[in-house]
Amino acid sequence: MASYAGVDLGGTNLRVVVADADGNIDGSDRREAPRGPNGLAVTEAILESLREATDAAGVDPTAITAVGIAAAGRLDLTEGLVEPTNIPVGEVPLRGPVSNLLDTEEVYLHKDVAAGVIGERYHAERNPDDMVYLTISSGIGAGVAVDGNILGGWDGNAGEAGHLTVDPKGRMDCGCGKEGHWEAYCAGTNIPEYARLLWDDEGQPETALPIETEGFTAVDVFENDDDEFANHVVGRLADWNALGMADIVHAYAPLVVSVGGAVALNNEARVVDPMRERLDDLVMTNVPEIRLTSLGDDVVVEGALASALTGGTGDADYGR
């Protein structure tokens, strides 16, 4: 019986699943994302994770018919590699080494957010042709489906919504080196620095936040909901998130925006609800349904698997 695999190379975790032709998962492997010391070491970690997942599924790696690979970073589809966003190792070869291990040419590469929208469409009770998967996590990005087509762009790098400019004053530097980007303010890794900027703006008011300590994180901001300054920070984050969401709606006219990523999944009332509440005042077109992904933090690996099952398209009717 044919087997299929999905790979999710994120900044925090590396996840692999192996499933049958109906998408039932027979084996998996999850480990911390490899840190290097170079791209080839990351590739080898992916191959080892594939070996572990196929072993858990009771199949030989060469029994895999197709594999979808989702990665956070800049893709090079011509060379079949990725420059990861949060793993400082340069280029990571993907297509060639994975194809050699599994003995298949059906290796489909996607940005992590594109895999997210593939997973959402594949598993949705309604299969909307126009929808967005938005992740708010250590970074911000969007996978987009328009008229039933997953937008990849000529180089596979469409969907960098986190690099939409939301603040023309550019007070926060993005990790990409540019200024004023949505991600620079609202990505989980950047929230502490933004809170420090606001703290200085407000004259360094008293706060329960450990704002001057090295261990200060976004979790502290969202958990201190009885702290006046923490609530001020959350309110400003809500402003930027609503502007970013409005830009996505105007650009792509989705019927549904499915939201994932650790920042959103762990703080729906403080991150997602304000976008729902404010969008009608910001958008001149139809306002979409905004919902949390029902797939949780499995959405990207499930999308990578759905890509393998559907010949890279994510179309739930593929091959039926």
Order of alpha helices (4+ residues) and beta strands (2+ residues): beta-beta-beta-alpha-beta-beta-beta-beta-alpha-beta-alpha-beta-beta-beta-alpha-alpha-alpha-alpha-beta-alpha-alpha-beta-alpha
